Amino acid sequence: MGSWQYDETDFERLSLIMMLHDLDFTVEEIKKYMKLSLEKNERECLKLLNKKEKES
């Protein structure tokens, strides 16, 4: 069985997911944020972060 190869981008994504989890994002919110992030939709990403901040 082969080994997995990870690059810097993989670690950056994992770090972002962990940060969002620590900010109490739900799994669905994390999925939405990651999709927007991959689409380079920074404005919508900021909206999600601001919304979460207001909820806490």
N, C-alpha and C positions, 0 to 999 in steps of 0.2 A: 504494500500500500504506500502511495506517495506521501510526501510531506506537503503541508500548506506553505505557500509563500505569501507573505504580507509586505506591503510597501508603506511608505510614509503616509499616503492618503488614507489607507485603511486604519492606521492608528489615529489619524486626525478625526476621522468619522467616529470611531469608537469613543474617543475622548469627548466629542461633541454630544454623543448619545448619553454618555455617563453624566455630563454636566446638566443636560436637560432633565434626566431622571432625578438628579439631586435637587433640581428646581421644582420638583413635583409635577412634571409633565406626565400625562398619561401616555400609554403606549400609542394610542391613536394620535395624540398631539405630537409625539416624537416622530411618528411616520409622516405626518403632514409637514412638520418642520423640515425633516430630511429631504422630502420630495421638493419642497420649495427651495431649499439650499442647493440641491443638485441642479435645479433649473436656474440658479443664480437670481432668484427673486428675493433680493435683500429687503425690499420694502415690506413684503408680506411676512418675512421672518421677524422683522422688528415689531410688526403689529402683534404677532403671536407672543413675543417676549414681553411687550408692554401689557398685553392682556393678562398674562400670567402674573406679572408684577402687581397689577391692580387687584387680582383675586387673593393675593396673600396678605 
